[in-house]
Each structure stands twice: as structure tokens, then as C-alpha cells.
Amino acid sequence: MLEVRNLTVHFGGVKALDGAMLTAPRGSVSALIGPNGAGKTTFFNCVTGLYRTGAGSVAWEGKDLTGLQPHHVAAEGLSRTFQNLALFTSLTVRQNVLAGTHRLGKAGFPRGVLRLPSTRREEKELGHIADAAIDEVGLSAFRDEPVGGLPYGTLKRVELARALASDPVLLLLDEPAGGLSHSEVDELRELILAIRERRELTVLLVEHHMGFVMSMCDHITVMNFGRTIAEGSPAAVQSDPAVVEAYLGAPA
Ligand SMILES: Nc1ncnc2c1ncn2[C@@H]1O[C@H](COP(=O)(O)OP(=O)(O)OP(=O)(O)O)[C@@H](O)[C@H]1O
């Protein structure tokens, strides 16, 4: 499982995380929720090594990942998508997804320049992996399209395919349903559940869409002002008075 304890992050005078705790059981679809500014994206950035934590620890399957650089975290099988999409707009869908296979390649720069047969073989294998991820998210028809002109819902799937192309064991999705239409949200739910099943993944998502979260997650952590205020099943957190207060405010 993913076990995060006591994460603390300051931005100047702002305490973005203040002892945040989270567990995501192996094989679960877990969610991290909370009002705007609660610290959810900062939390993801700490887990994936983009931000340094002032204090606390991150462990996956008992292995300490605290303070590792992003590429070392990725090498442990943690892969993510970004809230504001991080795609190369002038490249095609396939080229973007291929970028996600990076951690699986062994060739490196010198062998790449020499174009050895083993390098060409590896490129072919990584191409197959990228194509399989594109097919898996239903984007076969867009494989060679430049990402630039594609609709938002399609771009979100490209991000998902890129994250899958690294063959992750833990998939972190930052607001996967954000900006999607009603029917796209429903399709995305089915897609994520099918991917989890097929790949035996653990999924942790940050999300504001409560219908989406409550209908698909096994385990939910609620954060407010950088602190974890509740954790448990969808039913348990929904009826937790601290959670109700965080979303609706204290009764007058
Ligand atoms: N790079 C930064 N520099 C300064 N303050 C930041 C930075 N990133 C986040 N913050 C602040 O830290 C707090 C937590 O922000 P964060 O984006 O992690 O919240 P969030 O829960 O993801 O919000 P949202 O749901 O709106 O995306 C906020 O008060 C935010 O303004």
C-alpha cells in the first residue's frame, strides 16, 4: 500500500501541508478529496518527488520514497497525470505516449546515437507498449494526430495513456474528471475500473466530482487546510461531521 505520514510543506507563510496522512490500500481505487486549496495537488507533488517535504515520509509497499527525485519515484512504478495537462502540443498522440515509456528503456544516449540493433529492437518494443496504451484508452483513431487540435476530453485520455505507458503499479490521477461532460465522466469511470482490473493496479485520484468519487472508490481520504480530517469508506466519510463542516461550513 501507499503510506504517507505527517507531510509538511510551507510556501513562505502558507502551510500547504500540515502533517497530512494518507493510506491507499494495494489494489484499491482510492481518492484524496477536500475543498479548494486544501493541499491535494501539493500532496501529489510531494509523493511524486516534484516538491521536497519539510517533514514526514512516503512509502510504497514498505519502501521509503521520501525525498527521491521524480525519475527515481517513477522507477518504483509510480506514474501520474496532471491537473493542467502536461502534453507536448506539437507532437502526435503516439509521440506523447511514447514519452511515457521512458523508464522502461535501457538504451541511453550513446547507444541511441550509435543506432545499434539492440537499440532499434528496444524502440520497436517501446512502440508496441505505447500503441497498446493508446488502444487501451480508446484512442486508436487519433494515434498519428497532433495533440494540439484535439478536444479536451481526448487530451485527458492521452495523459492517461502516457501514464499507463510506463507500466505503473500505482497510478496517481490529478482531477481526471475535471472539465469532462456527464457522459465522458461515466465512460472514464468504466475505463479506470477496467484498467485497474486488467493491470491489477492501485489507483489514487484527486477529484472534486463527488458523484465520480463516491461511485467508484473503495477508500477516501479527506483533507482541509493541509491536514487529514477523515479517512475511510465512501459511506463513512460522507457522514463524518468534520467532512460535512469542511464542505458546508460550521452550523450557525
Ligand atoms: N507554488 C506555490 N506557491 C505558493 N503557494 C502555493 C503553491 N502551490 C500551492 N500553494 C498554496 O498552497 C495551498 C494548497 O494548494 P493546492 O494547490 O495543493 O490545493 P488543492 O487542494 O490542490 O486545490 P484545488 O482543489 O483548488 O486544486 C493553497 O493555499 C495554495 O494557494
The ligand as an SDF file (V2000), in Angstrom:
LIG
                    3D

 31 33  0  0  0  0  0  0  0  0999 V2000
    3.8010   27.0090   -5.6790 N   0  0  0  0  0  0  0  0  0  0  0  0
    3.0880   27.5880   -4.7060 C   0  0  0  0  0  0  0  0  0  0  0  0
    3.4900   28.7400   -4.1310 N   0  0  0  0  0  0  0  0  0  0  0  0
    2.7670   29.3190   -3.1260 C   0  0  0  0  0  0  0  0  0  0  0  0
    1.6370   28.8000   -2.6210 N   0  0  0  0  0  0  0  0  0  0  0  0
    1.1980   27.6580   -3.1610 C   0  0  0  0  0  0  0  0  0  0  0  0
    1.8850   26.9860   -4.2270 C   0  0  0  0  0  0  0  0  0  0  0  0
    1.2010   25.8540   -4.5530 N   0  0  0  0  0  0  0  0  0  0  0  0
    0.1340   25.8270   -3.7340 C   0  0  0  0  0  0  0  0  0  0  0  0
    0.1220   26.9050   -2.8990 N   0  0  0  0  0  0  0  0  0  0  0  0
   -0.8590   27.1780   -1.8590 C   0  0  0  0  0  0  0  0  0  0  0  0
   -0.9120   26.0240   -1.0490 O   0  0  0  0  0  0  0  0  0  0  0  0
   -2.2640   25.7150   -0.6990 C   0  0  0  0  0  0  0  0  0  0  0  0
   -2.6240   24.3260   -1.2180 C   0  0  0  0  0  0  0  0  0  0  0  0
   -2.6990   24.3640   -2.6620 O   0  0  0  0  0  0  0  0  0  0  0  0
   -3.0070   23.0910   -3.5620 P   0  0  0  0  0  0  0  0  0  0  0  0
   -2.9690   23.5390   -4.9780 O   0  0  0  0  0  0  0  0  0  0  0  0
   -2.1480   21.9680   -3.1590 O   0  0  0  0  0  0  0  0  0  0  0  0
   -4.5160   22.7940   -3.1250 O   0  0  0  0  0  0  0  0  0  0  0  0
   -5.5870   21.8480   -3.8350 P   0  0  0  0  0  0  0  0  0  0  0  0
   -6.2860   21.1410   -2.7320 O   0  0  0  0  0  0  0  0  0  0  0  0
   -4.9380   21.0200   -4.8780 O   0  0  0  0  0  0  0  0  0  0  0  0
   -6.5520   22.9290   -4.5070 O   0  0  0  0  0  0  0  0  0  0  0  0
   -7.5390   22.7690   -5.7780 P   0  0  0  0  0  0  0  0  0  0  0  0
   -8.5870   21.7920   -5.3590 O   0  0  0  0  0  0  0  0  0  0  0  0
   -8.0990   24.1480   -5.9210 O   0  0  0  0  0  0  0  0  0  0  0  0
   -6.7170   22.3170   -6.9340 O   0  0  0  0  0  0  0  0  0  0  0  0
   -3.1130   26.8400   -1.2640 C   0  0  0  0  0  0  0  0  0  0  0  0
   -3.2850   27.8150   -0.2490 O   0  0  0  0  0  0  0  0  0  0  0  0
   -2.2760   27.3670   -2.3930 C   0  0  0  0  0  0  0  0  0  0  0  0
   -2.5700   28.7380   -2.6290 O   0  0  0  0  0  0  0  0  0  0  0  0
  1  2  1  0
  2  3  1  0
  2  7  2  0
  3  4  2  0
  4  5  1  0
  5  6  2  0
  6  7  1  0
  6 10  1  0
  7  8  1  0
  8  9  2  0
  9 10  1  0
 10 11  1  0
 11 12  1  0
 11 30  1  0
 12 13  1  0
 13 14  1  0
 13 28  1  0
 14 15  1  0
 15 16  1  0
 16 17  2  0
 16 18  1  0
 16 19  1  0
 19 20  1  0
 20 21  2  0
 20 22  1  0
 20 23  1  0
 23 24  1  0
 24 25  2  0
 24 26  1  0
 24 27  1  0
 28 29  1  0
 28 30  1  0
 30 31  1  0
M  END
$$$$
